[in-house]
Amino acid sequence: MYGTLQVLGPEHEFSVIDEKLQPQPIVDRVIKDVHGRIANSVSLGDVSLGKELQAHVAEFKANTPYDSPVVFEENMHKSVLSVLDLLERRYGARLLGLGMHPMLLLKNARVWAHRDRSLYKALNHIFSLNQHGWLNIQSFQLNLPFKNEQEAVKLYNAIVNILPYLPAIAASSPIYESKIGDYKDNRLHFYAINQASVPSITGDIIPEYVHSFEEYKKTTVQKYSEDLARVNAPKNLLNKEWLNSRGAVIRFCRKAIEIRIMDEQECIKSDVALSCFIRSLLRGILQEKEELEPIPHAVSVRNLQAVIRQGLDAQVKHQKGETARQVCKHLLIIAEKNASKEEKRYLGTVRHRITEGNLSDLILKEMSKKALKTDLNEAILSVYSSLVDCLENNRIYM
């Protein structure tokens, strides 16, 4: 069995908010409360609580990967509750998931001001961090370990092939700056353009297929390092694998492939469901139980662009369907056939997202109901307060 199919390494990003949903840039203070001093991260047992670029965003990351999705859910939610208890007692604050904060204004956003601030200063000089693609994005990232180069290349290419359709299920960012955006996945829209001055860092979000580690390094890390050098970027930004901003990244430092194309969901249970879907789907593809022809890179890029704008209703070019919803239904069939008993417990959530709509769809649907009785700001507060409760209670938003 592929090493990647045995364990799941999740990373979650949540906004710290007050009772009116306003972002609270206090993650440094929270870490200090737990750790005794400000640090980039602190251990909460099986999970680490860490900082992000945005001073109001907290990262929850598994210290060691999970083989069991049930243990994943239990441990991660327990850590969320632990931090929530501290936030509520000391600051009257809570946590909100999803791909973007619905109300944050860029002028009010603050960047982490402690360790790594020199790095952020350098990034700001090159790209200008005062963008939603930097200061208002939250993703759910899934790390899938590999054992060797051969396994990694096969895994990477399999992930690339399904990457355009994951946002159709995971989109959860329909609103920002208290207005309805033009895209079902506004996070990915802003993410795609946040490093436009050196476009090779993000590429087309969908990576190119590769045949070896050498080819991967040459066409990605080496390419954007050369481009960064041309704009006089500091040397500490060159030849760094973590700077690669494509939707899937090979992390040589931890022998894993990181999938970073998905919006954060409303609760841990939903993140686990996405993880089970991806793992069981890849199991069918990698063990050659299911036939899924590679989609040409240019076609995949166009498919993703359509999905970013229209979500599940996007028109795509794929042998398994003409809409993203049809393709996702086919991918779910593969996942269900190859899922373990534990994984099958979570796939119903993915099925519901595909048939009834992703979180962006569900949020907009509920917003339209609320807006008939009140104004848009009050509707946002009402709907998103329910989503705050979802994270705390680990409840799927239906």
VMD Tcl script that draws the C-alpha trace (Angstrom):
set ca {
  {0.00 0.00 0.00}
  {1.18 3.50 -0.76}
  {2.58 5.27 2.29}
  {0.35 8.21 1.45}
  {-2.76 6.09 1.93}
  {-1.92 5.19 5.51}
  {-1.89 8.56 7.28}
  {-3.37 12.06 7.06}
  {-1.53 15.23 8.10}
  {-4.06 18.08 8.47}
  {-3.52 21.82 8.91}
  {-6.44 24.14 9.72}
  {-6.74 27.94 9.75}
  {-9.36 29.78 11.80}
  {-10.05 33.48 12.45}
  {-10.20 34.75 16.02}
  {-13.34 36.92 16.26}
  {-15.49 38.79 18.77}
  {-19.26 38.45 19.25}
  {-19.88 40.71 16.24}
  {-17.60 38.58 14.05}
  {-14.92 41.27 13.94}
  {-11.37 39.82 13.59}
  {-9.23 40.00 16.71}
  {-5.41 40.18 16.10}
  {-4.52 38.45 19.37}
  {-3.00 35.13 18.32}
  {0.35 36.21 19.80}
  {-1.31 36.85 23.16}
  {-3.07 33.49 23.06}
  {0.18 31.66 22.34}
  {1.83 33.57 25.19}
  {-1.01 32.55 27.52}
  {-0.35 28.90 26.71}
  {3.44 28.96 26.33}
  {4.53 31.72 28.70}
  {6.11 33.71 25.88}
  {5.40 34.62 22.28}
  {6.45 31.93 19.81}
  {5.54 30.83 16.31}
  {3.77 27.76 17.69}
  {3.09 25.87 20.89}
  {2.19 22.24 21.51}
  {-1.26 21.31 22.77}
  {-0.41 17.62 23.06}
  {-1.10 15.89 19.74}
  {-1.75 19.23 18.03}
  {0.24 22.45 17.65}
  {-1.30 25.91 17.85}
  {0.56 28.29 15.58}
  {0.57 31.71 13.95}
  {-0.07 32.71 10.37}
  {0.82 35.84 8.43}
  {-2.41 37.45 9.64}
  {-2.34 38.34 13.34}
  {-5.98 37.26 13.72}
  {-5.56 33.76 12.24}
  {-4.62 30.70 14.29}
  {-3.28 27.50 12.78}
  {-4.03 24.06 14.20}
  {-1.66 21.38 12.93}
  {-1.27 17.70 13.80}
  {2.12 17.01 15.40}
  {2.09 13.52 13.90}
  {-0.15 12.29 11.07}
  {-3.32 10.32 11.84}
  {-4.04 6.92 10.39}
  {-7.60 6.94 11.76}
  {-10.02 9.68 10.62}
  {-11.99 9.14 13.85}
  {-8.91 9.88 15.97}
  {-8.16 12.83 13.68}
  {-11.61 14.27 14.37}
  {-11.56 13.63 18.11}
  {-8.06 15.00 18.76}
  {-8.35 18.06 16.55}
  {-11.75 19.06 17.88}
  {-10.52 18.59 21.44}
  {-7.69 21.03 20.72}
  {-10.12 23.53 19.19}
  {-12.27 23.34 22.32}
  {-9.22 23.88 24.51}
  {-8.31 27.09 22.69}
  {-11.94 28.20 22.58}
  {-12.16 27.86 26.33}
  {-9.14 30.14 26.75}
  {-10.44 32.63 24.19}
  {-13.85 32.88 25.80}
  {-12.54 33.17 29.36}
  {-9.82 35.76 28.73}
  {-10.94 37.67 25.67}
  {-14.62 36.99 25.03}
  {-13.53 35.70 21.63}
  {-14.36 32.69 19.45}
  {-13.16 31.00 16.26}
  {-14.53 31.07 12.72}
  {-13.52 28.73 9.91}
  {-14.25 29.07 6.15}
  {-12.03 30.30 3.33}
  {-12.31 34.05 3.97}
  {-13.43 36.29 6.77}
  {-16.72 37.80 5.56}
  {-16.25 41.30 7.06}
  {-12.52 42.01 7.31}
  {-11.34 45.26 5.76}
  {-7.74 45.30 4.57}
  {-7.05 48.59 6.31}
  {-7.82 46.91 9.64}
  {-5.76 43.75 9.07}
  {-2.50 43.33 10.96}
  {0.53 41.22 10.06}
  {2.31 39.01 12.62}
  {4.82 41.34 14.26}
  {7.25 38.95 15.95}
  {9.60 36.28 14.65}
  {9.58 36.16 10.82}
  {8.61 39.84 10.56}
  {11.74 40.50 8.45}
  {10.57 37.78 6.06}
  {7.13 39.37 5.80}
  {8.75 42.76 5.23}
  {10.66 41.31 2.29}
  {7.51 39.71 0.87}
  {5.65 42.99 1.26}
  {8.37 44.82 -0.67}
  {7.99 42.43 -3.60}
  {4.25 41.75 -3.65}
  {2.50 44.23 -1.32}
  {0.76 42.14 1.33}
  {-2.20 44.50 1.53}
  {-4.36 42.15 -0.54}
  {-7.09 39.69 0.28}
  {-4.89 36.98 -1.22}
  {-2.47 37.54 1.67}
  {-4.44 38.98 4.57}
  {-7.81 37.29 4.14}
  {-7.41 33.67 3.17}
  {-7.87 30.51 5.22}
  {-7.23 27.08 3.76}
  {-7.52 23.50 4.88}
  {-4.27 21.80 3.95}
  {-3.79 18.05 3.81}
  {-0.34 16.41 3.87}
  {-0.01 12.94 2.38}
  {3.40 11.34 3.10}
  {5.38 9.34 0.55}
  {8.13 6.74 0.97}
  {10.32 7.30 -2.08}
  {10.63 9.22 -5.32}
  {8.72 6.74 -7.46}
  {5.77 6.76 -5.08}
  {5.88 10.54 -4.72}
  {5.76 11.16 -8.48}
  {2.78 8.84 -8.97}
  {0.98 10.38 -6.01}
  {1.72 13.93 -7.14}
  {0.45 13.34 -10.67}
  {-2.69 11.62 -9.37}
  {-3.39 14.61 -7.14}
  {-2.79 17.03 -10.02}
  {-5.41 15.15 -12.04}
  {-8.17 15.62 -9.44}
  {-7.10 19.04 -8.16}
  {-9.47 21.21 -10.27}
  {-12.55 19.54 -8.75}
  {-11.72 19.71 -5.05}
  {-12.69 23.42 -4.79}
  {-16.09 22.58 -6.30}
  {-16.80 20.60 -3.13}
  {-14.76 22.71 -0.70}
  {-15.59 26.31 -1.72}
  {-16.63 28.27 1.37}
  {-15.73 31.89 0.57}
  {-18.67 33.58 -1.16}
  {-18.51 36.80 0.88}
  {-15.79 39.29 1.77}
  {-15.82 42.91 2.92}
  {-19.51 42.39 3.78}
  {-20.46 41.90 0.14}
  {-21.19 38.96 -2.10}
  {-18.20 38.26 -4.32}
  {-18.18 37.40 -8.00}
  {-16.88 33.88 -7.41}
  {-17.98 30.78 -5.54}
  {-14.39 30.50 -4.34}
  {-13.23 34.08 -3.79}
  {-10.27 32.85 -1.74}
  {-8.79 31.02 -4.71}
  {-9.51 33.96 -6.99}
  {-7.44 36.27 -4.80}
  {-4.87 33.55 -4.11}
  {-4.25 33.18 -7.85}
  {-3.23 36.83 -8.23}
  {-1.53 37.67 -4.93}
  {1.98 37.13 -6.35}
  {1.38 38.50 -9.84}
  {4.72 40.32 -9.93}
  {6.47 36.92 -9.87}
  {3.81 34.65 -11.43}
  {5.98 31.52 -11.50}
  {5.54 31.13 -7.71}
  {1.83 30.35 -8.01}
  {1.92 29.19 -11.61}
  {-1.57 28.25 -12.78}
  {-2.39 26.84 -9.31}
  {-2.72 23.50 -11.09}
  {0.86 22.15 -11.26}
  {2.34 20.53 -14.31}
  {2.75 16.75 -14.33}
  {6.30 15.63 -13.53}
  {8.42 12.51 -14.05}
  {11.09 13.02 -11.38}
  {12.16 15.13 -8.44}
  {14.82 16.72 -10.65}
  {12.21 17.86 -13.16}
  {9.96 19.15 -10.37}
  {12.74 21.23 -8.81}
  {13.84 22.61 -12.16}
  {10.37 23.63 -13.35}
  {9.13 25.03 -10.04}
  {11.58 25.89 -7.26}
  {14.50 26.76 -9.55}
  {12.26 28.69 -11.95}
  {10.67 30.98 -9.38}
  {13.98 31.38 -7.55}
  {15.55 32.71 -10.73}
  {12.58 35.04 -11.24}
  {12.82 36.28 -7.64}
  {16.52 36.99 -8.10}
  {15.65 39.20 -11.08}
  {13.54 41.42 -8.81}
  {16.34 41.54 -6.22}
  {14.58 39.38 -3.64}
  {16.61 38.61 -0.49}
  {18.60 35.39 -0.62}
  {16.53 33.89 2.19}
  {13.61 33.69 -0.26}
  {15.53 31.80 -2.93}
  {15.44 28.03 -3.39}
  {12.78 27.60 -0.69}
  {10.23 24.85 -1.33}
  {7.72 26.42 1.09}
  {7.36 29.44 -1.19}
  {5.80 27.29 -3.92}
  {2.15 28.39 -3.98}
  {0.61 25.87 -6.36}
  {-2.40 23.84 -5.30}
  {-0.20 20.84 -4.51}
  {3.40 21.07 -3.30}
  {6.08 18.43 -2.69}
  {7.47 19.03 0.80}
  {10.86 17.34 0.72}
  {11.59 18.47 4.27}
  {8.84 16.22 5.62}
  {8.49 13.72 2.75}
  {4.90 14.64 2.04}
  {2.76 16.21 -0.65}
  {0.71 19.10 0.65}
  {-2.68 19.75 -0.93}
  {-3.49 23.41 -0.35}
  {-6.28 24.14 -2.83}
  {-9.22 23.71 -0.44}
  {-11.03 26.39 1.54}
  {-11.19 25.79 5.28}
  {-14.56 24.27 6.20}
  {-17.03 25.12 8.96}
  {-15.98 22.36 11.38}
  {-13.41 19.63 11.89}
  {-15.85 16.90 10.87}
  {-16.16 18.47 7.41}
  {-12.37 18.70 7.07}
  {-12.13 15.02 7.99}
  {-14.76 14.21 5.37}
  {-12.71 15.95 2.66}
  {-9.63 14.03 3.84}
  {-11.42 10.68 3.66}
  {-12.74 11.50 0.20}
  {-9.29 12.37 -1.10}
  {-7.55 9.40 0.50}
  {-10.07 6.80 -0.67}
  {-10.22 8.36 -4.15}
  {-6.44 8.26 -4.50}
  {-6.40 4.72 -3.23}
  {-8.57 3.66 -6.14}
  {-6.50 5.62 -8.64}
  {-3.03 4.65 -7.41}
  {-3.79 0.99 -7.00}
  {-5.20 1.06 -10.53}
  {-8.59 -0.19 -9.45}
  {-10.21 2.66 -11.36}
  {-9.38 4.17 -14.72}
  {-9.04 7.94 -14.71}
  {-7.29 9.34 -17.76}
  {-4.85 12.22 -17.17}
  {-6.34 15.55 -18.20}
  {-4.01 17.84 -20.21}
  {-2.61 20.63 -18.09}
  {-4.15 23.45 -20.11}
  {-7.57 21.82 -19.87}
  {-7.22 21.33 -16.11}
  {-6.32 25.01 -15.70}
  {-9.42 26.10 -17.64}
  {-11.55 23.68 -15.61}
  {-10.24 25.13 -12.36}
  {-10.90 28.68 -13.51}
  {-14.50 27.72 -14.26}
  {-14.85 25.99 -10.89}
  {-13.48 29.03 -9.03}
  {-16.20 31.16 -10.60}
  {-19.16 28.77 -10.70}
  {-18.37 25.93 -8.31}
  {-20.28 22.71 -8.90}
  {-22.24 24.25 -11.78}
  {-19.10 25.03 -13.78}
  {-18.91 23.72 -17.32}
  {-15.78 21.59 -17.65}
  {-14.09 19.41 -20.22}
  {-13.75 15.92 -18.75}
  {-14.48 12.41 -19.97}
  {-16.65 11.78 -16.88}
  {-19.03 14.71 -17.19}
  {-19.75 18.16 -18.60}
  {-20.19 19.90 -15.25}
  {-18.02 19.88 -12.15}
  {-20.91 18.30 -10.23}
  {-21.05 15.37 -12.64}
  {-17.29 14.83 -12.41}
  {-17.41 15.03 -8.61}
  {-20.19 12.44 -8.50}
  {-17.99 10.09 -10.52}
  {-15.00 10.73 -8.25}
  {-17.19 10.01 -5.23}
  {-18.17 6.64 -6.69}
  {-14.47 5.74 -6.91}
  {-13.93 6.94 -3.36}
  {-16.88 4.93 -2.01}
  {-15.65 1.76 -3.70}
  {-12.19 2.12 -2.15}
  {-13.03 3.57 1.26}
  {-12.31 1.84 4.55}
  {-15.10 1.28 7.05}
  {-14.09 4.40 8.99}
  {-13.79 6.52 5.85}
  {-17.26 5.53 4.67}
  {-18.70 7.11 7.83}
  {-17.62 10.52 6.51}
  {-18.36 10.28 2.80}
  {-22.03 11.12 3.30}
  {-20.97 14.69 4.04}
  {-19.14 14.88 0.71}
  {-22.18 13.40 -1.04}
  {-24.38 16.08 0.52}
  {-21.96 18.83 -0.57}
  {-22.02 17.55 -4.15}
  {-25.79 17.10 -4.41}
  {-27.03 20.01 -2.26}
  {-24.18 22.47 -2.75}
  {-20.83 23.40 -1.27}
  {-20.65 25.77 1.70}
  {-20.62 28.80 -0.59}
  {-23.87 27.60 -2.14}
  {-25.46 26.87 1.23}
  {-24.35 30.21 2.70}
  {-25.71 32.18 -0.26}
  {-28.97 30.26 -0.15}
  {-29.46 31.02 3.54}
  {-28.33 34.61 3.03}
  {-31.03 35.13 0.40}
  {-33.66 33.96 2.90}
  {-32.35 36.21 5.66}
  {-32.02 39.21 3.37}
  {-35.78 39.17 2.75}
  {-36.31 40.06 6.40}
  {-33.28 42.22 7.19}
  {-30.32 43.99 5.56}
  {-27.20 42.29 4.22}
  {-25.00 43.04 7.24}
  {-27.50 41.55 9.67}
  {-27.94 38.54 7.40}
  {-24.16 38.00 7.37}
  {-24.03 38.25 11.15}
  {-26.86 35.75 11.54}
  {-25.58 33.16 9.06}
  {-21.94 33.34 10.07}
  {-22.79 33.21 13.78}
  {-24.36 29.83 13.04}
  {-21.12 28.79 11.33}
  {-19.16 29.84 14.44}
  {-21.40 27.49 16.43}
  {-20.68 24.73 13.90}
  {-16.96 24.87 14.64}
  {-17.47 24.85 18.40}
  {-19.99 22.01 18.31}
  {-18.31 20.15 15.44}
  {-21.59 20.22 13.55}
  {-22.03 19.97 9.78}
  {-23.78 22.99 8.28}
  {-26.74 21.72 6.27}
}
mol new
graphics top color blue
foreach p $ca { graphics top sphere $p radius 0.5 }
foreach p [lrange $ca 0 end-1] q [lrange $ca 1 end] { graphics top cylinder $p $q radius 0.2 }
display resetview
